[in-house]
C-alpha cells in the first residue's frame, strides 16, 4: 500500500510538473501569427474564414499583430468599436464596475440598470428599454415583442429567429425547418411591402435601414418614410434593425434619422458596448413593451451592472465627442477619395457616413478576397462581404489626417492590380 501511495504521489508530482512546464512555455514566449492561426484552425469550429492576420492589441483606429505590425482597422468589429479600440473612458467604466459587482441577474435590482434605461430612452425618445446581450438576441426580442403586441393589441388570432428572416443562402441553407410565419420582402420594394401588410394578420416589418452584410445597400430616398406610412396605415409595427447602422455609423444616431422616421421598435447592439463586451437592447413605447409580462422573456446577463455602466459610457462617448458629426464630415472625405479609385478594378462605391462598400470587378487575378489580402500587406484591414464587395468602416474617432493616410493605402493597393 505504501508503494502504491508513493507511486500515486510521484505521478501527481509529474503531472503538476508537466502542467507547470506547459504554462511556463505558453506564458514565456509569445506565439507567432502563424502559430495563432494554426491553433485556431485545429481546435476551433470553422464557421468563419478570417483574413490571415493574428491581432493582439488595439488602440484607437489601429490594431497590431503578434509581430508588432500596425494596421488601420477598417472593419471596426463590424461597427462594434465605433468609439475606437479600448476607449479610455469605456475601459475605466468597465474596470471600476468590475471592482464593485458584475452580475446580479434580473432576479434582483441593481444600481446601474435603471440609470442605463433612463439615459437611453431619453436619448432616443422611447418609453422603455429591454436589455439583452448579442444583436441576434435583441432582434429575437423585437420579434417576440411584435408577436405579443399583435395578439394582445392588434388581436391577431393565435395560430424566433434571425435565420428564418434571412435572405442570404449562406445564412439559412441547411438550417431548416424554419420558424413559421416569416415572409421575406425584397429590400427597397414598397409595392411588395404594401401587398404584404394588407394581410390583417401581419404583426411587423423588420428591416435594416442600410443593408450592411449584403454589401452596404442604401435604399431609395424616402423609402423609410414610405415604410413608416405603410406600417401605420395597416397597423403593422415598424422594427428598425440598427445593430450595425446605428450609434453614429452613418452620420446620425440612427440611420432611420436620415429619413426623419421613428420606428415602433429599435434594435441596438455592437457599439452599445464600445466593443468590450456583448450588449444589446430593444427600445419601444409602453403600448408595445408592456405586453411582455414577468417570466415571459429573460436573460441572465442582459442588464447586468457591468453591461449597464459600459453602455452608459459608450453612449456618452458618442455624444460628448461628436462622433455622429465626425462620421458625417469625414464620410464626405472618404467618399471623395474612394471615387478616385481606378474604375477598371472598382466599379461602384456607395456608402453613408463612415460605412462604405467598394464593388470589385471580377478579373482572372482580382477579387475582393485578394484585394483584402493586399490591403493587409499594405497596413489596412478590411473584409469582403461577398466575392465582389469590400466593406470599409473605420472607427468613428478617426481623424482627417488618418483618413487620408488610409485612403492612400487603398489607392496604392487598387493601383497594384491595374494591368
C-alpha positions in Angstrom: 0.0 0.0 0.0 2.9 2.4 0.9 4.5 1.8 -2.5 1.1 2.4 -4.3 0.7 5.7 -2.4 4.3 6.7 -3.3 3.6 5.9 -6.9 0.4 8.0 -6.9 2.3 10.9 -5.3 5.0 10.6 -7.9 2.5 10.6 -10.8 0.7 13.6 -9.3 4.0 15.5 -9.0 5.0 14.6 -12.6 1.6 15.8 -13.8 1.9 19.0 -11.9 5.4 19.5 -13.2 4.4 18.9 -16.8 1.5 21.3 -16.5 3.7 23.9 -14.8 6.2 23.5 -17.7 3.5 23.9 -20.3 2.2 27.0 -18.6 5.6 28.5 -18.3 6.2 27.8 -22.0 2.9 29.4 -23.1 3.5 32.5 -20.9 7.2 32.9 -21.5 7.2 33.0 -25.3 4.5 34.9 -27.3 3.2 32.7 -30.1 3.8 33.8 -33.7 0.9 34.8 -36.0 1.3 31.5 -37.9 1.0 29.5 -34.6 -2.0 31.5 -33.5 -3.8 30.9 -36.9 -2.9 27.2 -37.0 -4.0 26.6 -33.4 -7.4 28.2 -34.1 -7.9 26.2 -37.2 -7.0 23.0 -35.3 -9.2 23.4 -32.3 -12.0 25.8 -33.3 -15.2 25.4 -35.3 -14.7 26.5 -38.9 -17.7 28.8 -39.0 -15.6 31.8 -40.0 -12.9 32.4 -42.7 -10.8 35.2 -41.2 -8.3 37.3 -43.0 -5.0 35.6 -42.1 -3.7 38.1 -39.5 -3.4 37.4 -35.8 -4.1 40.5 -33.7 -3.1 41.0 -30.1 -3.5 44.8 -29.4 -5.7 47.7 -30.4 -5.6 51.4 -29.8 -8.0 53.9 -31.3 -8.2 53.3 -35.1 -5.2 50.9 -35.1 -4.6 47.2 -34.3 -1.3 45.3 -34.1 -0.4 41.7 -34.9 1.8 39.3 -32.9 4.9 40.7 -34.6 4.1 44.3 -33.8 2.9 45.4 -37.3 0.4 48.2 -37.2 -2.8 48.2 -39.3 -5.7 50.6 -39.8 -8.9 48.8 -38.7 -11.4 49.4 -41.4 -13.9 46.8 -40.1 -14.3 48.1 -36.6 -15.5 44.8 -35.3 -18.5 45.0 -37.7 -19.1 48.5 -36.3 -18.8 47.4 -32.6 -15.8 49.7 -32.0 -17.3 53.0 -33.3 -15.6 54.7 -30.3 -12.2 53.2 -31.2 -10.3 50.3 -29.7 -10.0 50.5 -25.9 -11.5 53.9 -25.5 -10.1 55.1 -22.1 -13.4 56.2 -20.7 -15.1 52.9 -21.6 -12.3 50.8 -20.2 -12.3 52.9 -17.0 -16.1 52.3 -16.6 -15.5 48.6 -17.2 -12.8 48.3 -14.6 -14.4 50.4 -11.9 -17.7 48.4 -12.1 -15.7 45.1 -12.2 -14.2 46.1 -8.9 -17.7 46.5 -7.3 -20.2 43.9 -8.8 -20.5 42.5 -12.2 -23.7 40.4 -12.2 -26.9 40.2 -10.2 -29.2 38.6 -12.7 -32.6 40.1 -13.2 -33.9 38.3 -10.1 -32.8 41.4 -8.2 -32.5 45.1 -8.8 -29.1 46.7 -9.3 -27.9 50.3 -9.1 -26.9 50.6 -12.8 -29.6 49.2 -15.0 -32.3 51.8 -14.3 -29.7 54.6 -15.0 -28.9 52.9 -18.3 -32.6 52.6 -19.2 -33.3 56.2 -18.3 -30.4 57.5 -20.2 -31.0 55.5 -23.4 -34.8 56.0 -23.5 -34.4 59.8 -23.1 -31.6 59.9 -25.7 -33.7 58.1 -28.3 -37.1 59.2 -27.3 -38.8 55.9 -26.3 -40.7 54.9 -23.2 -38.8 51.7 -22.3 -35.7 49.6 -23.0 -35.3 45.8 -22.8 -31.6 44.9 -22.3 -30.0 41.8 -23.9 -26.5 40.7 -24.9 -25.9 40.0 -28.6 -27.5 41.6 -31.5 -29.2 38.4 -32.5 -30.8 38.2 -29.0 -32.1 41.8 -29.3 -33.6 41.1 -32.8 -35.3 38.0 -31.4 -36.6 40.2 -28.6 -38.1 42.6 -31.1 -39.9 39.7 -32.9 -41.2 38.4 -29.6 -42.5 41.9 -28.6 -44.1 42.3 -32.0 -45.9 38.9 -31.8 -47.1 39.6 -28.3 -48.4 43.0 -29.3 -50.1 41.5 -32.3 -52.0 39.0 -30.2 -52.8 41.4 -27.3 -53.3 44.7 -29.1 -54.0 44.1 -32.8 -56.0 41.0 -31.9 -54.3 38.7 -34.4 -55.6 35.1 -33.9 -53.0 32.8 -32.3 -52.4 30.1 -34.8 -37.7 33.1 -33.2 -35.4 33.7 -35.3 -32.8 35.6 -37.3 -32.1 32.6 -39.6 -35.7 32.4 -40.7 -35.7 36.1 -41.6 -32.5 35.9 -43.7 -32.4 36.0 -47.5 -28.8 35.0 -47.7 -28.4 31.3 -48.7 -25.1 31.2 -46.8 -27.0 32.0 -43.6 -30.1 29.9 -44.0 -29.0 27.0 -46.1 -29.2 23.7 -44.3 -30.7 25.1 -41.1 -34.4 24.2 -41.6 -37.1 23.7 -40.6 -37.5 27.5 -40.0 -39.7 29.4 -37.6 -43.1 29.7 -39.3 -44.9 32.9 -40.5 -41.9 34.8 -41.8 -42.3 36.4 -45.2 -39.2 37.9 -46.9 -39.9 41.3 -48.6 -37.5 42.5 -51.2 -35.4 45.4 -49.9 -36.5 48.8 -51.2 -39.7 47.4 -52.7 -42.6 49.4 -51.3 -45.2 47.8 -53.5 -44.3 44.3 -52.2 -44.4 45.7 -48.6 -47.8 47.3 -49.3 -49.2 43.9 -50.5 -47.8 42.0 -47.6 -49.1 44.5 -45.0 -52.6 44.4 -46.4 -52.9 41.0 -44.7 -54.6 41.8 -41.3 -52.6 39.1 -39.6 -49.2 40.7 -40.2 -47.6 41.8 -37.0 -44.5 43.7 -38.0 -42.0 44.6 -40.7 -38.3 44.3 -39.7 -35.7 46.0 -41.8 -32.1 47.2 -41.8 -32.2 50.9 -42.8 -29.0 50.1 -44.8 -28.2 46.5 -45.6 -24.7 46.0 -44.1 -23.9 42.3 -44.5 -25.4 42.4 -48.0 -22.8 45.0 -49.2 -23.9 48.4 -47.8 -27.1 48.6 -49.9 -28.7 52.0 -49.5 -32.4 52.3 -50.2 -34.0 55.0 -52.4 -34.6 58.4 -50.9 -37.8 58.4 -48.9 -38.0 54.6 -48.7 -38.2 54.5 -44.9 -40.8 57.3 -44.9 -43.0 55.1 -47.2 -42.3 52.1 -44.9 -43.5 54.2 -41.9 -46.6 55.3 -43.8 -47.5 51.7 -44.9 -46.9 50.3 -41.4 -49.0 53.0 -39.8 -51.9 52.7 -42.2 -52.0 48.9 -41.8 -51.4 48.8 -38.1 -48.1 46.9 -38.5 -45.1 47.5 -36.3 -42.1 49.0 -38.0 -38.9 47.4 -36.5 -35.6 49.0 -37.4 -32.5 46.8 -37.0 -29.9 49.4 -36.2 -27.4 47.0 -34.7 -24.8 47.8 -37.3 -26.1 51.1 -38.8 -26.9 52.8 -35.5 -24.9 54.7 -32.9 -23.3 57.2 -35.3 -22.0 54.9 -38.0 -23.9 56.6 -40.8 -23.5 60.2 -39.5 -26.6 60.2 -37.3 -27.6 58.5 -34.1 -29.8 56.1 -36.1 -29.8 55.5 -39.9 -33.5 56.0 -39.8 -33.0 59.6 -38.8 -31.8 60.3 -42.4 -35.4 59.8 -43.5 -36.8 61.5 -40.4 -38.8 58.5 -39.3 -39.5 56.9 -35.9 -39.8 53.1 -35.8 -42.0 51.4 -33.3 -39.1 49.2 -32.1 -35.4 50.0 -32.5 -32.8 47.2 -32.1 -29.3 48.3 -30.9 -26.1 46.3 -30.3 -22.4 46.3 -31.3 -21.2 49.8 -30.5 -23.6 50.0 -27.5 -20.6 48.4 -25.6 -17.7 50.2 -27.4 -16.5 46.7 -28.3 -15.6 45.5 -24.8 -18.5 43.0 -24.3 -21.8 41.9 -25.8 -24.5 44.4 -25.0 -27.7 44.9 -27.0 -31.2 46.3 -26.4 -34.7 46.8 -27.9 -36.4 50.2 -27.5 -40.2 50.7 -27.7 -43.1 52.6 -26.2 -45.4 51.3 -23.5 -48.0 50.1 -26.0 -45.5 47.5 -27.3 -43.2 46.9 -24.4 -45.7 46.3 -21.6 -47.3 43.3 -23.3 -44.4 41.3 -22.1 -45.1 40.2 -18.5 -42.7 38.9 -15.8 -41.5 35.4 -16.7 -42.3 35.7 -20.4 -38.8 36.9 -21.6 -35.5 36.9 -19.8 -31.7 37.0 -19.9 -29.2 36.1 -17.2 -26.6 38.6 -18.3 -28.8 41.2 -20.0 -28.9 44.4 -18.0 -26.1 43.4 -15.7 -24.4 46.1 -13.6 -21.2 45.9 -15.7 -23.0 46.0 -19.0 -25.2 48.9 -17.9 -22.2 51.0 -16.8 -20.3 50.2 -20.0 -23.4 51.1 -22.2 -24.0 54.4 -20.5 -20.4 55.4 -21.0 -20.3 54.2 -24.6 -23.3 56.3 -25.4 -21.8 59.3 -23.6 -18.6 59.0 -25.6 -20.5 59.2 -28.9 -22.5 62.2 -27.6 -19.7 64.1 -25.9 -17.0 63.6 -28.6 -19.3 64.4 -31.5 -18.8 61.1 -33.3 -22.0 61.3 -35.3 -20.8 64.7 -36.7 -17.3 63.3 -37.3 -18.8 60.4 -39.3 -20.9 62.7 -41.4 -18.0 65.1 -42.1 -15.3 62.5 -42.8 -17.7 60.4 -44.7 -17.7 63.0 -47.4 -13.9 62.9 -47.5 -13.9 59.2 -47.7 -16.5 59.2 -50.5 -14.4 61.7 -52.5 -11.2 59.6 -52.0 -12.9 56.3 -53.0 -14.4 57.9 -56.1 -10.8 58.3 -57.4 -10.1 54.6 -57.4 -9.4 53.0 -60.8 -12.7 52.1 -62.5 -11.3 49.1 -64.2 -11.0 47.5 -60.7 -13.6 49.3 -58.6 -16.9 49.6 -60.5 -19.1 51.1 -57.7 -18.6 53.0 -54.5 -21.5 53.5 -52.2 -22.0 54.5 -48.6 -23.2 56.9 -45.9 -21.3 58.4 -43.0 -18.3 56.1 -42.4 -20.0 52.9 -43.8 -18.9 52.3 -47.4 -18.6 49.5 -49.9 -16.4 49.1 -52.9 -17.6 46.7 -55.7 -14.7 44.9 -57.3 -14.9 44.0 -60.9 -14.0 40.3 -61.2 -10.9 39.6 -63.2 -8.8 36.5 -63.6 -6.4 37.6 -60.8 -8.6 40.0 -58.9 -11.5 39.5 -56.4 -12.5 41.1 -53.1 -10.6 38.5 -51.1 -7.3 39.1 -52.9 -7.7 42.8 -52.6 -8.2 42.5 -48.9 -5.1 40.3 -48.6 -3.1 43.0 -50.3 -4.7 45.7 -48.2 -3.5 43.7 -45.2 0.1 43.6 -46.6 0.0 47.4 -47.0 -1.3 48.0 -43.5 -5.1 48.2 -43.6 -7.6 45.5 -42.6 -11.0 45.1 -44.3 -13.2 42.1 -45.0 -15.2 41.1 -48.1 -19.0 40.9 -47.8 -19.3 38.7 -50.8 -16.9 37.7 -53.6 -17.0 41.1 -55.2 -17.7 43.6 -52.3 -15.4 45.1 -49.7 -16.9 46.9 -46.7 -14.9 49.9 -45.3 -15.9 51.1 -41.9 -13.2 52.7 -39.7 -13.8 53.7 -36.1 -15.6 57.0 -35.8 -12.8 58.5 -33.9 -10.6 58.6 -37.0 -9.0 62.0 -37.8 -8.9 63.6 -41.2 -5.1 63.0 -41.4 -5.5 59.3 -40.5 -8.3 59.0 -43.1 -6.1 60.5 -45.8 -3.3 58.1 -44.9 -5.7 55.1 -45.0 -7.1 56.3 -48.3 -3.6 56.4 -49.7 -3.2 52.7 -48.8 -6.4 51.8 -50.5 -5.4 53.8 -53.6 -1.9 52.1 -53.7 -3.5 48.7 -53.3 -6.0 49.1 -56.1 -3.4 50.6 -58.4 -1.3 47.5 -57.9 -4.0 45.4 -59.6 -4.2 47.7 -62.7 -2.8 46.0 -65.7 
